[in-house]
Amino acid sequence: MVGQSHVEHGQAANTAAAHARSAGAEAGAAGGLVSSETSVRDGLVPESWIPVTSDPVRIRERRVKRLRRNVWAAGRLLKLSAPRDRVLFVTLTYDTRGTLGRGAHDWQPRHLPDAMKRYRRWAKGLGIPVRYVWVAELQQSGTMHYHIALWVPRHVTMPKWDKAGPGRGPFWPHGMTRTEVARDCVGYLMKYMSKVGGYHVYPKGARIYGIGGVDRVFAPIRSWLNLPEWCKALHGVGEVVTRFGRRVVRETGEILASPWRRVFHRGRMFLCPVGPLPQRWADGPFSSWSSVTHA
């Protein structure tokens, strides 16, 4: 018999899995490859082969779908990790008027990581956990903004990120910030992620999202959601780990072989099935747990 907490976790994971599939997870696609939307019907190759495109826009679209899935799942899992915490939504912007001696285009890859490091140092001094999800927003002007959801205990007052405090400088010294209480943190984050598409070209070295503080009990769920569809159809949460780009069964050490291989034909690349594709046995990682509990 599975405990009620596991069932709740399972239901959350199942919902995340369903959302991930609806967000555009493509079964059988290998890492870095993007399947086209049309089938091969010219008679030269089997229809089971999936054509692959190197179009950078399509590749970026696939990356964005993965990021949306991770941000959505992480927000839900962090909500389960800290249900009593208050969620603060912080927006970080650059000084567009140059009043701080910096312009809007003075973005550097270390700006956001350094700001998060300052926040961690402050949180460590208070002995509170650091839980967050952030996304980067690239505006049409090329200016970068950051949006951060932070889980903070209700009895703690978080300082403004652009203000210095006793014995420390501001977390964000590059411009202005705005802090508000988030009633629907996941909705806030997905709102900005929805603006990101394949035509957004971020600066070199830019990360467009970050996650921290997911409890160990929930971290394997997020890892499972990022496995290929064929792998999720065979194994549940925590059963498979990724080592040097390979999927390895944790208990036996077996290296799982992908049911797809790359084939080049007349200057094009295809994904070709090399065996029967596994059928999905459940709607999510803990579906069997839920069914057993309610039987």
Secondary structure, 3 states (H helix, E strand, C coil): CCCHHHHHHHHHHHHHHHHHHHCCCCCCCCCCCEECCCCCCCCCCCCCCEEEECCHHHHHHHHHHHHHHHHHHHHHHHHHHCCCCEEEEEEECCCCCCCCCCCCCCCCCCHHHHHHHHHHHHHHHHCCCCEEEEEEEECCCCCEEEEEEEEECCCCCCCCCCCCECCECCCCCCCCEEEEECCCHHHHHHHHHCCCCCCCCCCCCCCCEEEECCCCCCHHHHHHHCCCHHHHHHCCCCCEEEECCEEEECCCCCEECCCEEEEEECCEEEEEECCCCCCCCCCCCCHHHHHHHCC
